[in-house]
Amino acid sequence: MAEPQSSRFVSKLTRNTLALVLAGGRGSRLKNLTDWRAKPGVPFGGKFRIIDFPLSNCINSGIRRVSVLTQYKSHSLIRHIQKGWGFLRGEFGEFIELLPAQQRLDESSWYSGTANAVYQNLDILRSHKPEYVLVLAGDHIYKMDYGPMIAQHVETNADMTVGCIEVDLEAAKGFGVMAVDDNHRVVEFQEKPDNPKPMPNNPDLALASMGIYVFSAEFLYEQLYSDSRAKDSSHDFGKDIIPSLIQTHKVYSYLFHDERHNQQSYWRDVGTVDAFWSANMDLVSVTPELNLYDKEWPIWTYQEQLPPAKFVFDDDDRRGMAVDSMVSGGCLVSGASLRRSLLFSNVKVNSYCELEDAVVLPNVNIGRHCKIKRAVIDKGCQIPQNTVIGEDLEQDKQRYFVTDNGIVLVTPEMLGQDTHNAR
């Protein structure tokens, strides 16, 4: 493979790239967290939403032409992008535009697959005249410079380049799994296989697709047009497009790897309640793998102008305190104790409460004398005083959703409360 090109070369490539963020998925494995919002619109990390990560990656990579494709319950997602991502300058050809499913080709046709979602907006894509198209999933947590991947795509003269990570064989069952030759060219692809093929140099790991693809623009248009006419196709990049190309075209892999530490770079699919809780809890550890304090690669978002977090009372039986925790703006911890917990914006925890390993989304009020452990509290919940969550899981199952790993999910609906603030 050719040596990496100059930063000027990479910046020219990113400037001529259009990014498509696929943000229309429901994310049903997140259970009630996606009852009122699409998965990319789910709050994450104290002050962000999941979609902020791929969008920030685009901006930080120098890709400033971005189209976001939405479909399922997209109101809160669209509102978030309109409020927080309108800072690009249209007169410089920069934009983040929203492409909701709008039956452009057929009055009865919504997006029926990832490839179909892009195909239905083909006329809009062509109007932007990109040289390269970067297709991204809008529902993963990671920090990535897309420039080197696009540069590799050009250097190898690839038709398609697939971003990939190394995962264990059990986890690989939920991904598209690739086999590659010594030049990183993809020679085999399996979509969510029951028996994933391990990597030749490591029988415990498989090479899995991240759902990130680079195409030369004209080549992508041709393939989408061809796929749209295949009656037996599900019109999905992983299930249909990639398998149809690897024998006849140049499809290469790009390994998302931390070369400095010789390890897999941080990437999380927070597609289940357990994974969502775990990824948020990672952030309160002493040295989290995902560094939100990185000034060189900031994560941008929309946030209200809120007062600083406040801790009050210092009595022996009522002390406002937090240990190994993150507390966002607008929060008031009034004579309550937090341990290994993450509070999103505008959370009030009243006196004599004890929170441990809790992820509390925005605009929650927790009444006095509550005990909450290993739980996710959804946006807008009003927790009545004396509520105990996470100690008796059998009792919790009668009212809340409890995962196999014992994480309790509480939403306003489960509490019999109005859901209009839970989006």
C-alpha positions as CSV (number, residue, x, y, z in Angstrom):
1,M,0.0,0.0,0.0
2,A,1.2,3.5,-0.8
3,E,2.7,5.7,1.9
4,P,0.1,8.2,3.5
5,Q,-0.3,11.4,1.5
6,S,0.2,14.9,2.9
7,S,-2.3,16.6,5.1
8,R,-3.0,19.0,2.2
9,F,-3.9,16.0,0.0
10,V,-6.2,14.6,2.7
11,S,-7.9,17.9,3.3
12,K,-8.6,18.2,-0.4
13,L,-10.2,14.8,-0.4
14,T,-12.4,15.6,2.7
15,R,-13.5,18.9,1.1
16,N,-14.7,16.9,-2.0
17,T,-16.5,14.3,0.2
18,L,-20.2,14.3,1.1
19,A,-21.1,12.5,4.3
20,L,-24.4,10.6,4.6
21,V,-25.5,9.9,8.2
22,L,-28.1,7.1,8.3
23,A,-30.2,8.1,11.3
24,G,-33.6,6.6,10.6
25,G,-33.4,3.5,12.7
26,R,-35.7,2.8,15.6
27,G,-33.2,0.9,17.8
28,S,-35.8,-1.5,19.2
29,R,-33.2,-3.3,21.4
30,L,-33.1,-0.1,23.5
31,K,-36.6,-1.0,24.5
32,N,-38.6,2.0,26.0
33,L,-35.7,4.4,25.5
34,T,-36.8,4.6,21.8
35,D,-40.5,4.7,22.4
36,W,-40.5,8.4,21.5
37,R,-37.3,9.0,19.7
38,A,-35.0,7.4,17.1
39,K,-31.9,5.7,18.5
40,P,-29.5,8.4,17.2
41,G,-31.5,11.0,19.2
42,V,-31.1,9.2,22.5
43,P,-29.2,11.3,25.1
44,F,-25.7,10.1,26.0
45,G,-22.7,11.1,28.1
46,G,-24.4,13.8,30.3
47,K,-25.0,16.5,27.7
48,F,-24.9,14.9,24.2
49,R,-27.0,12.8,21.9
50,I,-25.7,9.8,20.1
51,I,-25.7,11.4,16.7
52,D,-23.4,14.2,18.0
53,F,-20.5,11.7,17.7
54,P,-20.5,10.9,14.0
55,L,-21.5,14.6,13.2
56,S,-18.5,15.8,15.3
57,N,-16.2,13.3,13.6
58,C,-17.3,14.8,10.2
59,I,-16.6,18.4,11.3
60,N,-13.3,17.5,13.0
61,S,-12.2,15.6,9.9
62,G,-12.8,18.5,7.6
63,I,-16.0,17.1,6.1
64,R,-18.5,20.0,6.1
65,R,-21.1,18.8,3.7
66,V,-23.3,16.4,5.6
67,S,-26.8,15.0,4.9
68,V,-28.7,13.3,7.7
69,L,-31.3,10.7,6.6
70,T,-34.2,10.4,9.2
71,Q,-37.3,8.3,9.4
72,Y,-38.5,6.8,12.6
73,K,-39.9,9.2,15.3
74,S,-37.4,11.8,14.2
75,H,-38.9,15.0,15.8
76,S,-36.5,15.3,18.7
77,L,-33.6,14.4,16.5
78,I,-34.5,17.0,13.9
79,R,-35.1,19.6,16.6
80,H,-31.7,18.8,18.1
81,I,-29.8,19.2,14.8
82,Q,-31.7,22.4,13.9
83,K,-30.8,24.0,17.3
84,G,-27.2,22.7,17.7
85,W,-25.8,22.2,14.2
86,G,-26.7,25.3,12.3
87,F,-23.4,27.0,12.6
88,L,-21.9,26.0,9.2
89,R,-21.8,28.7,6.6
90,G,-23.8,28.0,3.5
91,E,-22.0,30.7,1.5
92,F,-18.8,28.5,1.8
93,G,-20.6,25.4,0.6
94,E,-20.9,24.0,4.1
95,F,-24.1,22.5,5.4
96,I,-25.8,19.8,7.6
97,E,-29.1,19.1,5.9
98,L,-31.9,16.9,6.9
99,L,-33.4,14.3,4.5
100,P,-36.5,12.8,6.1
101,A,-38.2,9.9,4.4
102,Q,-40.6,11.7,2.0
103,Q,-41.7,9.2,-0.5
104,R,-39.7,10.9,-3.3
105,L,-40.0,7.9,-5.7
106,D,-43.2,6.2,-4.7
107,E,-46.1,7.4,-2.6
108,S,-46.2,4.1,-0.7
109,S,-42.4,3.7,-0.3
110,W,-40.6,4.6,2.9
111,Y,-36.9,3.8,3.4
112,S,-36.8,0.0,3.2
113,G,-33.0,-0.5,3.8
114,T,-29.8,1.4,4.2
115,A,-29.1,1.3,0.5
116,N,-32.6,2.2,-0.4
117,A,-32.5,5.2,1.9
118,V,-29.5,6.6,-0.1
119,Y,-31.1,5.6,-3.4
120,Q,-34.3,7.6,-2.7
121,N,-32.2,10.7,-2.3
122,L,-30.0,10.2,-5.3
123,D,-31.1,13.3,-7.1
124,I,-30.1,15.4,-4.0
125,L,-26.7,13.7,-3.8
126,R,-26.0,14.3,-7.5
127,S,-26.8,18.0,-7.0
128,H,-24.0,18.4,-4.5
129,K,-21.5,16.9,-7.1
130,P,-19.2,15.1,-4.6
131,E,-16.2,13.1,-5.7
132,Y,-16.5,10.7,-2.8
133,V,-19.4,9.7,-0.6
134,L,-18.9,8.6,3.0
135,V,-21.8,6.6,4.4
136,L,-22.1,6.6,8.2
137,A,-24.3,5.0,10.8
138,G,-25.8,7.6,13.1
139,D,-26.0,5.5,16.2
140,H,-22.5,4.6,17.4
141,I,-20.2,6.2,20.0
142,Y,-16.6,6.8,18.8
143,K,-14.1,9.4,17.8
144,M,-12.6,8.9,14.3
145,D,-10.7,10.9,11.7
146,Y,-12.3,9.9,8.4
147,G,-9.5,11.5,6.4
148,P,-7.0,8.6,6.4
149,M,-9.8,6.2,5.5
150,I,-10.8,8.3,2.4
151,A,-7.1,8.7,1.6
152,Q,-6.6,4.9,1.6
153,H,-9.6,4.5,-0.6
154,V,-8.0,6.8,-3.2
155,E,-4.5,5.3,-2.8
156,T,-5.8,1.8,-3.4
157,N,-8.0,2.9,-6.3
158,A,-10.8,1.1,-4.5
159,D,-14.4,1.1,-5.6
160,M,-15.6,0.7,-2.0
161,T,-13.8,0.8,1.4
162,V,-15.4,-0.6,4.5
163,G,-14.4,0.6,8.0
164,C,-13.9,-2.3,10.3
165,I,-13.0,-3.3,13.9
166,E,-11.8,-6.4,15.6
167,V,-14.4,-8.0,17.9
168,D,-14.6,-11.3,19.7
169,L,-16.4,-14.2,18.0
170,E,-19.6,-14.0,20.1
171,A,-20.0,-10.3,19.4
172,A,-19.3,-10.8,15.7
173,K,-22.6,-12.6,15.3
174,G,-24.3,-9.3,15.3
175,F,-22.1,-7.7,12.6
176,G,-21.1,-8.1,9.0
177,V,-17.9,-10.2,9.1
178,M,-15.1,-9.9,6.6
179,A,-12.2,-12.0,5.4
180,V,-9.4,-10.1,3.7
181,D,-6.2,-10.9,1.9
182,D,-2.7,-9.6,2.7
183,N,-3.4,-6.3,0.9
184,H,-6.6,-5.8,3.0
185,R,-8.9,-6.5,0.0
186,V,-12.2,-8.1,1.1
187,V,-12.5,-11.6,-0.3
188,E,-15.5,-12.8,1.7
189,F,-18.4,-11.2,3.6
190,Q,-21.0,-12.7,5.9
191,E,-23.9,-10.7,7.3
192,K,-24.5,-11.6,11.0
193,P,-23.3,-15.2,10.7
194,D,-24.1,-17.9,13.3
195,N,-20.4,-19.0,13.1
196,P,-18.2,-16.0,12.4
197,K,-15.0,-16.6,10.5
198,P,-12.0,-15.8,12.7
199,M,-9.0,-13.7,11.6
200,P,-6.1,-15.9,10.4
201,N,-3.7,-14.4,12.8
202,N,-6.1,-14.4,15.8
203,P,-8.6,-17.3,16.1
204,D,-10.4,-15.4,19.0
205,L,-11.3,-12.3,16.9
206,A,-13.2,-11.5,13.8
207,L,-13.1,-8.5,11.5
208,A,-16.4,-6.8,11.7
209,S,-17.9,-4.0,9.6
210,M,-18.6,-0.7,11.5
211,G,-21.3,0.3,9.0
212,I,-18.9,3.0,7.6
213,Y,-18.3,3.0,3.8
214,V,-16.4,5.2,1.4
215,F,-17.5,5.1,-2.3
216,S,-16.3,6.9,-5.4
217,A,-19.5,8.9,-6.1
218,E,-20.3,7.7,-9.6
219,F,-19.6,4.1,-8.7
220,L,-22.1,4.4,-5.8
221,Y,-24.8,5.8,-8.0
222,E,-24.4,2.9,-10.5
223,Q,-24.6,0.3,-7.7
224,L,-27.7,1.9,-6.1
225,Y,-29.4,2.0,-9.4
226,S,-28.6,-1.6,-10.1
227,D,-29.7,-2.7,-6.6
228,S,-33.0,-0.9,-6.9
229,R,-33.9,-3.1,-9.8
230,A,-33.0,-6.4,-8.1
231,K,-36.3,-7.9,-7.0
232,D,-34.7,-10.3,-4.5
233,S,-32.7,-7.6,-2.8
234,S,-33.4,-6.2,0.7
235,H,-31.6,-3.0,-0.5
236,D,-29.1,-3.0,2.4
237,F,-25.4,-2.2,2.2
238,G,-24.4,-5.1,4.4
239,K,-26.8,-7.8,3.2
240,D,-26.8,-6.9,-0.5
241,I,-24.4,-4.3,-1.8
242,I,-21.1,-5.6,-0.3
243,P,-21.6,-9.3,-1.1
244,S,-22.5,-8.4,-4.7
245,L,-19.3,-6.4,-5.2
246,I,-16.5,-8.4,-3.6
247,Q,-16.0,-10.9,-6.5
248,T,-16.2,-8.3,-9.3
249,H,-14.9,-5.0,-7.9
250,K,-12.2,-3.7,-5.6
251,V,-13.6,-3.7,-2.0
252,Y,-11.0,-2.9,0.7
253,S,-11.1,-2.9,4.5
254,Y,-9.9,-0.1,6.7
255,L,-9.0,-1.1,10.2
256,F,-10.0,1.4,12.9
257,H,-7.0,0.8,15.1
258,D,-5.1,2.8,17.7
259,E,-1.6,2.4,16.4
260,R,0.0,4.4,19.2
261,H,-1.3,2.0,21.9
262,N,-1.5,-1.0,19.6
263,Q,-5.1,-1.8,20.5
264,Q,-8.6,-1.5,19.1
265,S,-9.8,2.1,19.0
266,Y,-12.8,2.9,21.1
267,W,-16.1,2.2,19.4
268,R,-19.4,1.2,21.0
269,D,-22.7,0.1,19.6
270,V,-25.0,1.2,22.4
271,G,-27.9,-0.7,20.9
272,T,-29.1,-2.4,24.1
273,V,-30.0,-1.1,27.5
274,D,-27.0,-3.0,29.0
275,A,-24.6,-1.5,26.4
276,F,-26.1,2.0,26.9
277,W,-25.7,1.8,30.7
278,S,-22.2,0.4,30.4
279,A,-20.9,3.0,27.9
280,N,-22.2,5.8,30.1
281,M,-20.7,4.2,33.2
282,D,-17.3,4.0,31.4
283,L,-17.3,7.8,31.4
284,V,-17.2,8.1,35.2
285,S,-14.2,5.8,35.6
286,V,-10.9,7.4,36.6
287,T,-9.4,7.1,33.1
288,P,-12.2,6.4,30.6
289,E,-11.3,5.0,27.2
290,L,-13.4,7.7,25.6
291,N,-11.9,11.1,26.5
292,L,-14.6,13.8,26.5
293,Y,-12.0,16.3,27.7
294,D,-10.0,16.1,24.5
295,K,-9.6,19.7,23.1
296,E,-8.1,18.4,19.9
297,W,-11.2,16.4,19.0
298,P,-14.2,18.0,20.7
299,I,-17.7,16.6,20.6
300,W,-20.1,19.3,19.6
301,T,-23.7,19.5,20.6
302,Y,-26.6,21.7,21.4
303,Q,-27.1,22.6,25.1
304,E,-29.2,25.1,26.9
305,Q,-27.5,27.9,28.8
306,L,-27.7,26.5,32.3
307,P,-26.3,27.4,35.7
308,P,-23.4,25.3,37.2
309,A,-24.2,22.1,39.1
310,K,-24.8,22.8,42.8
311,F,-24.3,20.7,45.9
312,V,-25.9,21.8,49.2
313,F,-26.1,20.7,52.9
314,D,-23.2,19.3,54.9
315,D,-25.0,17.6,57.8
316,D,-24.0,14.1,59.0
317,D,-27.3,12.6,57.8
318,R,-27.8,14.9,54.8
319,R,-24.7,15.7,52.8
320,G,-24.8,16.8,49.1
321,M,-21.9,14.9,47.6
322,A,-20.7,13.0,44.5
323,V,-17.8,10.5,44.2
324,D,-16.5,9.0,40.9
325,S,-19.4,10.7,39.2
326,M,-20.2,13.3,36.4
327,V,-22.8,16.0,37.1
328,S,-24.0,18.2,34.3
329,G,-25.2,21.9,34.2
330,G,-28.4,22.8,35.9
331,C,-28.3,19.9,38.4
332,L,-29.0,20.4,42.1
333,V,-27.8,17.7,44.5
334,S,-29.6,18.6,47.8
335,G,-28.4,16.6,50.7
336,A,-28.0,13.4,48.6
337,S,-25.1,11.2,47.8
338,L,-23.9,9.9,44.4
339,R,-21.5,7.2,43.8
340,R,-20.3,6.1,40.3
341,S,-23.3,7.9,38.7
342,L,-23.9,10.2,35.8
343,L,-26.4,13.0,35.9
344,F,-27.5,14.7,32.7
345,S,-28.7,18.3,32.6
346,N,-31.4,19.7,34.9
347,V,-31.6,16.8,37.4
348,K,-32.6,17.4,40.9
349,V,-31.8,14.8,43.6
350,N,-33.5,15.6,46.9
351,S,-32.4,15.0,50.5
352,Y,-31.5,11.6,51.9
353,C,-31.3,10.0,48.5
354,E,-28.6,7.5,47.6
355,L,-27.6,6.9,44.0
356,E,-25.1,4.2,42.9
357,D,-24.2,3.2,39.4
358,A,-27.1,5.3,38.1
359,V,-27.5,7.0,34.7
360,V,-30.1,9.7,35.0
361,L,-31.2,11.5,31.8
362,P,-32.2,15.2,31.7
363,N,-35.1,16.9,33.5
364,V,-35.5,14.2,36.2
365,N,-36.6,15.0,39.7
366,I,-35.8,12.4,42.4
367,G,-37.9,12.7,45.6
368,R,-36.6,12.4,49.1
369,H,-35.4,9.1,50.6
370,C,-35.0,7.3,47.3
371,K,-32.4,4.6,46.7
372,I,-31.5,3.9,43.1
373,K,-28.8,1.4,42.1
374,R,-27.7,0.1,38.6
375,A,-30.4,1.9,36.8
376,V,-31.2,4.1,33.8
377,I,-33.8,6.8,34.5
378,D,-35.3,8.2,31.3
379,K,-35.7,11.9,30.5
380,G,-38.5,13.7,32.4
381,C,-39.1,11.1,35.1
382,Q,-40.5,12.3,38.4
383,I,-39.4,9.7,40.9
384,P,-41.7,9.7,44.0
385,Q,-40.2,9.9,47.4
386,N,-39.2,6.7,49.2
387,T,-38.8,4.8,45.9
388,V,-36.3,2.0,45.9
389,I,-35.0,0.8,42.5
390,G,-32.3,-1.9,41.8
391,E,-32.4,-3.8,45.2
392,D,-35.3,-6.2,44.6
393,L,-35.2,-7.0,40.9
394,E,-38.2,-9.4,41.0
395,Q,-40.2,-6.5,42.4
396,D,-38.7,-4.1,39.9
397,K,-39.8,-6.4,37.0
398,Q,-43.5,-5.8,38.0
399,R,-43.2,-2.2,37.1
400,Y,-40.0,-1.5,35.1
401,F,-37.9,-3.1,32.4
402,V,-35.1,-5.2,33.9
403,T,-32.3,-6.6,31.6
404,D,-30.8,-10.0,32.0
405,N,-27.8,-8.4,33.6
406,G,-29.9,-6.6,36.2
407,I,-30.0,-3.1,34.8
408,V,-33.3,-1.4,35.6
409,L,-34.8,1.0,33.0
410,V,-37.4,3.5,34.3
411,T,-39.5,5.7,31.9
412,P,-42.3,8.2,32.6
413,E,-44.8,5.9,31.1
414,M,-43.9,3.2,33.6
415,L,-44.5,5.7,36.4
416,G,-47.9,6.6,35.0
417,Q,-46.6,10.1,34.0
418,D,-46.9,12.3,31.0
419,T,-44.3,11.5,28.3
420,H,-44.2,14.9,26.6
421,N,-40.9,15.7,28.3
422,A,-39.3,12.3,27.5
423,R,-38.0,13.0,24.0
